[in-house]
Amino acid sequence: MGFLVLSGASCTSHGAQDRPAVESQAAFEHYRNTRYDYQLDYPAGFEAEPVAGNGDGRVIRSDQATLRVFGVQLEGRSLRALAASEIADPTAASEIQNSEGSVVLVQEQARAMRTVKTIALSDDRAAVLVIDGSMAQPDSRERVLASFKPVSRQAADRSETDADRRYRNPELGFSIEKPKGARVSRDGADSVSFAVLGPKNEAASEISDGFTLTVIRDPQAEAATLAEYAEATRPDGAPSAERLRVGGQETLRYESQSEMGGSVTHWLFMPDRGGHYHVSATVSGPTRDYPAQIEAMLSSLRFSPD
């Protein structure tokens, strides 16, 4: 299996099969694999090792992160199974994209993060990108992931440019549509947050313009009804919960105050499949269309069996 590593200065030595062209913008370089016909952008500060002997890919690394990229035969495997094979514990990984043409899994550990993206190519082939570690620029990882795609338009995944993508987490038993550009983070064993930054948000800061929506599967809850769940969950002083239906599912909604004095909206769910779910949303800065985006996310929320 071939590897691709980037570190230090940009690499100018490449095999005859793979002749990357230097990107002229945003300090990124471009790698194209002609054997499997896939492409990738990577930060110019990374250093690429020589192309693998069989021409399937290479390794690219810096002091903070290592990228491996290679092509393989699917041999009857699904893209998700292929991605999971690169994760030490697939049950602990978050699935942040799963479409017909690509899958992205993320496993966060105490001192490390691994991101795996698999893409479908033609003729039962696939390509795999593995990112270990973090990058200096916050948006670099998203740029690398978005750029990793087939060269052939016929094999490209259309959802890569769609406004919404469905996030699936089989471990926690739910899926939800997230706005384009939303940052997904695994806050703990039972919770996932989606942060959407607005145009006035300050770089490298807490959200000052945008919203955060968090989904928690509450393993400790023992309430038999939504009303009991609300009674046990609502903090002292919070207003009574309002019963309504969201996306065809019954929920109880209430509001509370954050530590900073802002308003937090909560929704409680007890799906027929079982379990207790606590969803919360906090909006910062100009409201703009954030409430509508939050409502759209909630309407897309689906619960599935473990």
N, C-alpha and C positions, 0 to 999 in steps of 0.2 A: 504494500500500500504506500503511495507517495504522500509527501507532506510539503506544506508551504510555510516558511517562517520568515517574518520581517523584523528587522531591528536596526537601530542606528541610522546611517545614511541610506538612501535608496540604492537598490541593487541595479547594476547595469550589465551584469553577465547573465545571459539566458541561453537556453538551448535553441536549436534551429526550429523545433516544433512550436515553441512558445516565445513570442516576441512581444512583451508588454509595451504599451505606449504610455508615456508619462502624461498624466492629466495636467492641464495647464491651469486649473482652478482649484481652490480650496486645499492645496497641499496634499493631494491624493495622487496615487499612481494606479495604473490599470493593468490587470493581469488577465490574459485570455488563454485558455487551454484549448489548443486546436485538436487534440485527440478526442476529447469528449465534448467540445464545443460549449463551454460555459465561460463566464467572465466574473470579475470581481474587482472592486476598487478597494485600496487599502491606504492608510496614512503614509505619507512620504518619509516619515521618520522611522519607519520599520525597515528591517533588512531581510531580503529574500534569500533563502538558501537555494542552491542549484535545483533545477527541475529533477523530479524523480527519474530514475533510470528507465522506467516503463512509460514515462510521459503522462502519467495520470494526474499529477498535481505537484504541489510543493508546500514548504513550510515557510512562514513569515513571522518574525518576532521582534519584540522590543523588550526593554527591561520590565515593562508592566504586563505585557500580554503576548500570547502566542496564537497564531492562526494556522490551522491545518486545513487544506482543501484538496480534495481528490475525487476522482470519478470511479464509479463501480457499476457492476451489473446488478439490477434489482433482484433477479432470480426468484420472482414470486413474492418478495417481501413488500410490505406497504412502506410508504415514505416514513410513517410514524415509527414502525418497527425498526427501520434503518436508523432513524435519529436516536431511538431509545437504546440501540446497541452501543452508542457512544456515551451513554450516561451510566454512571456507576450504580445508581439506584433510581430507575425510571419512575417508581411510584412517588418519589419525592420531587419530581421535576414539574415545573409549570409549563403548560402548553399554551403558548401565546399566539400561535397561528396554526391552522390546520385547514388547508384548502386542497383542491384537486391537484394543484401543481407544486405545493411546498408545505413543509411542516417546520415549525420552530419550537424547540424545547429549551427551557432554562432551568438549571439546577444551581441554587445558591447555597453555599456552605459557609461555615464560620469565617474562613479567611480566603475563600476563592469562589469564583462564579464560572460556570461552564455554559456556553450557549451553543446549540447545535441546530443548523438549518440544513434540511435536505430538499433538493429540487429534482423534479422529473425532467429527464432529457428524452430524446427520441430513441427508438429501438430498445426499449426496456432498460435503458441506462438511467443512472441518477448521479448526482454530485452531492458531496457532503462538505460542509464548512463547520469546523469546530473552533470556537473562540474560548481560550482559557485566560482568565485575568481581566483587568480593566484597562481602559484607554484614557489618556490624559484629557481629551476633549469629550464632554458629555454626549455629544451627538455623533461621535465617530462610529460607535458600535452600530447605531441605527443606519448610518450611511453604508457601512460595510455589509450589513444584512440585506438592505434594500438593493444593493448593487450586485449581489450574488444571484445570478439568474442565467438561464440558457441564452446563448447567442441567437439561436433560431427563434424567430417570432412565433412560429407555430407551437413551440414547446413552452413558451413563456406563460407564467401564471398571471392571469388578468387581475386577480385580487391584489397584486402588488401595488396597483395604482388606484384601487377602489378606496372610497372614503372610509368605509367601515370594514372591519375584520372581526370574525367571531373568535373570541378567546374561549378555550375549552380547558377545564381542569377536572379530569376524571376522578382524581383523588378526593377532591372536595365535592364532587357531584353537581357541578353547575357549568353553564356556558353563558356568554354574554357578548353582545356586539360592542366594540370599543371604537371611539372616533379615531380617525387617522392621526398618527403622531402621539397617541396616548402612551404614557410610560407605565409599564406594568412592573410591580414589585411584589415579591412574596414577603409580607410583613412578619409572618410567623407560620407555624405548622398549619393553622386553620384559617388564615386570612390572606387576601390578595387585594392590592390597591391599584387603582387606575388614576393617574394624574394627567390632567389636560391643561397645558399651559396656554395662556392668552398672549396676545401681541404685546401687552405692556408688562409682562413678567420680567423681572430683573434676572440677568444671567447668574448662574451659580448661587441662587438664593432659594429660600422657601417660597412656596407659591404666593405671589402677590397679585396675580391676575390669572384666574383659571378656577379649576375645581378638582377635588379629589373624591372619588367614589370608592368605598371599601366594602368588600363582601366577606363576611365572617361566617363560617359554619361553627355553631356553638355546640361543642361536644358535651358540655357540662349541663346544658339545659334539660330539665325533666318535665317541663310543663306539658299538660295534656291538651291544652287549647291555646289559641292565639292570645286570648284575654289573659290567661295565666302567664304566658310568656311575657306579655307586655308589662304585667304587674311586677314580675320579677326583674325585668330589664330596665324599665324607665327609672331614671334617677329621681331623687326627692325634688319636688318642685316643678318637675316637667309637666306640661299640660296633658290632659287625657288623650289617649291614642284614638285616632280617627280610623274607622274601618272603611276600606275601599278595595277595588279590584285594579290591579296593574298587570297589563299583559295577559289578562284572562286568569290571573291568580289572586286569591284573597290575601290581603295584607293589612297590617295595622301601622299607621304612620303617626309619628309624634316628633316634636322638636326639643332640643336642649341647647345649652350654652357651652361653647368650647372654653378651654382655659384662657384663651385670648379675648373672650367676650363675644365671639362671633356666634352665629346661629348654625346649628348642625341639624339636618333632617334625617330621621331614622325610619326605616321600613323593616317590619318583622314578617317572616314567612315561615309557614310550616307546610311544605309540599306533601302531597299524598304519598309520595315515595318514602317519606320519613325524613327526620332531621329538623333542626332549628337553624334558621339563617337570619342574620342581622346585617342589614345593608345601611350604610350611612353616607351622607354627602355633605361636603363643606365647600362653599363658594367664596372666593376672594376677589376683590377688585370689582370693576364694573360688571353688572350682572349679564349684560349682553344677551346672548342666546344660551347661556349655560344651563338654566332650568330646562329648556327644551331638549338639550343634549342629554341631560340626566334622565329626563322622562323617557327619551328614546332608548337609552341603555336599560332602564328598568323594564320597559315593555318587551325588550329582547331577552330578558333573563329567563333561562330555562333550567330546570332541575332534572337530573337523570339518575338512574340507579347507579350505585357504586360499581 
